[in-house]
């Protein structure tokens, strides 16, 4: 079975994650509401091998996922444990009394000696976990949990309840991918595979992450790529075209633009004699071949070179890469190209110190398809909507951060389950990301709130309506509603409202008095 265990206070949550356990505590007074009896009756259902998800509620946020293990009783304290259990004594070791008569731990402790520092007697229970996996210290917001609660397993407002396998998979997917999408993990993946694609829906910081990853690989701190007043910013960007470069693919992009091709130029002509210019056709290196040549130079053997390909799936990738499909996999081996440059032969090899980073918008299926042969040459790293980015971004003005989170959650609610989505898409492919809800830094609160609302009305809502038009989002008018907290009504995506009216409604609801 799969269990959600809410750990309400920060101290208890940190303790649980650090010690591979779940600990729940209530005051005896709560027995008047029947909560203690309800949870006590649910504990015997927990068994070794069950999945447990650490979470908090209001708003529902998950932190880690693990597996229930057998009790781990210290070998030298069984007598003490038995005596405590039999006599109902309140003997404490670090505020906890261990019970040995179940495949999980029951704990009984006084609030004064346990967590919280309260008064009087308390009640608590504990389940040990083999190991917490995919721990995200700041947590991940999850919506729609109520529809996944199992039968006869409690309701989602309670501290302990069971959920179905779909919800467990959803939680594991979110935690795993958020943990994966850190710069450190990206560096590890890139060093191993040498060519990676950062993929995700629009607005999930793919290009931003690619820039930071490039800076790290080139020997700079990641912020040197994106923070303009960083002391290394100018130095890093001065190397563009040398140790790193960036190109953006588009539907008209082809092999001759990317690898090698023919360049047409003119020379001479004009003057008193009105001589026609001479047209020249020269074979030249393009960006990828140039990077290969520089990285292959003996003096650069210890340096890393990086090529960033933005919107990699917007071109016909198999046609653009050509024989590089082979060369990318078999680094250092020469392959024959259609062009010889400067009489130096037709062969080209991809050196091991050249790294390729692509970005890919998973919502865009109308431009280019990455076939399986090409896909096998790249590692794909998911970049998903991350509300914790909003928390970090809005520390200067938390009031605007609350509004940004309300708008983010309203949009996320549309994608809470797949009932509104076309079968061709998953929520992780299309849900608009966190960057749509960010504002420029160093604004006053009023300007920040205004910019946030403008971005939502003039960028997010048109995107959602385009999803409806293209069949990505489907359903009745009642289903396709963006329910923004505190606004008083939902924004129906199938109806066209004057943008100014929506702006005014959001400003009054989310930023009153500004």
DAZI-V976259 format. One record per run of one state. SS is the DSSP state (a for helix, b for strand, c for the rest). FROM is the first residue (numbers start at 1). LEN is the number of residues. If there is no record, write none. Layout:
BEGIN
SS|FROM|LEN / SS|FROM|LEN
END
This chain:
BEGIN
c|1|1 / b|2|5 / c|7|3 / a|10|10 / c|20|1 / b|21|7 / a|28|6 / c|34|1 / a|35|9 / c|44|7 / b|51|6 / c|57|4 / b|61|8 / c|69|9 / a|78|10 / c|88|5 / b|93|1 / c|94|2 / b|96|1 / c|97|8 / b|105|3 / c|108|2 / b|110|1 / c|111|10 / b|121|9 / c|130|3 / b|133|1 / c|134|6 / b|140|2 / c|142|3 / a|145|4 / b|149|1 / c|150|10 / b|160|4 / c|164|1 / a|165|16 / c|181|2 / a|183|11 / c|194|1 / b|195|6 / c|201|5 / a|206|12 / c|218|4 / a|222|4 / c|226|7 / a|233|5 / c|238|2 / b|240|1 / c|241|3 / b|244|5 / c|249|6 / a|255|4 / c|259|1 / b|260|8 / c|268|2 / b|270|1 / c|271|4 / b|275|1 / c|276|2 / b|278|8 / c|286|1 / a|287|10 / c|297|1 / a|298|3 / c|301|4 / b|305|6 / c|311|1 / a|312|3 / c|315|2 / a|317|5 / c|322|2 / a|324|6 / c|330|5 / b|335|2 / c|337|10 / b|347|2 / c|349|5 / b|354|8 / c|362|10 / a|372|4 / c|376|3 / b|379|4 / c|383|4 / a|387|7 / c|394|4 / a|398|17 / c|415|3 / a|418|3 / b|421|1 / c|422|5 / a|427|4 / c|431|3 / a|434|4 / c|438|7 / a|445|26 / c|471|2 / b|473|1 / c|474|7 / b|481|3 / c|484|6 / b|490|3 / c|493|6 / a|499|12 / c|511|4
END
